[in-house]
Amino acid sequence: MPLTDETRDLIDADALGKMKSTAVLINTGRGGLVDETALVTALKAGEIAGAGVDVFTEEPAPMDNPLIANHQLPNLILTPHVAWGSDSSITKLCQILVSNLEVVIEGVDQNRVV
């Protein structure tokens, strides 16, 4: 999802408050889509069970980022925007790259964003 004026803080205090207390929020898509301060508040209050975050509003995330400042929370897992880098993800990415190159040579469009 792109970060635009309409999607910034899409997951805010109101959205977090509507989630089940057993919900686990995962954001590996785009920093800025989740209101980081509201997320920390929800985690501390037990409004949601946990969160895993691989993207931050500002990258690299500064030490005063609400998530970084609360990294010790037991229901919060932070990764430095590398969660995609598993062996299986890198293998799949390489397969897609090779496939894209093969079809370009054949003059076929594939996975093309215009």
Secondary structure in CASP SS format (residue, H / E / C, confidence):
PFRMAT SS
TARGET T0000
AUTHOR 0000-0000-0000
METHOD secondary structure of the structure
MODEL  1
M C 1.00
P C 1.00
L C 1.00
T C 1.00
D C 1.00
E C 1.00
T C 1.00
R C 1.00
D C 1.00
L C 1.00
I E 1.00
D C 1.00
A H 1.00
D H 1.00
A H 1.00
L H 1.00
G H 1.00
K C 1.00
M C 1.00
K C 1.00
S C 1.00
T C 1.00
A C 1.00
V E 1.00
L E 1.00
I E 1.00
N E 1.00
T C 1.00
G C 1.00
R C 1.00
G C 1.00
G C 1.00
L C 1.00
V E 1.00
D C 1.00
E H 1.00
T H 1.00
A H 1.00
L H 1.00
V H 1.00
T H 1.00
A H 1.00
L H 1.00
K H 1.00
A H 1.00
G C 1.00
E C 1.00
I C 1.00
A C 1.00
G E 1.00
A E 1.00
G E 1.00
V E 1.00
D C 1.00
V C 1.00
F C 1.00
T C 1.00
E C 1.00
E C 1.00
P C 1.00
A C 1.00
P C 1.00
M C 1.00
D C 1.00
N C 1.00
P H 1.00
L H 1.00
I H 1.00
A H 1.00
N C 1.00
H C 1.00
Q C 1.00
L C 1.00
P C 1.00
N C 1.00
L E 1.00
I E 1.00
L E 1.00
T C 1.00
P C 1.00
H C 1.00
V C 1.00
A C 1.00
W C 1.00
G C 1.00
S C 1.00
D H 1.00
S H 1.00
S H 1.00
I H 1.00
T H 1.00
K H 1.00
L H 1.00
C H 1.00
Q H 1.00
I H 1.00
L H 1.00
V H 1.00
S H 1.00
N H 1.00
L H 1.00
E H 1.00
V H 1.00
V H 1.00
I H 1.00
E C 1.00
G C 1.00
V C 1.00
D C 1.00
Q C 1.00
N C 1.00
R C 1.00
V C 1.00
V C 1.00
END
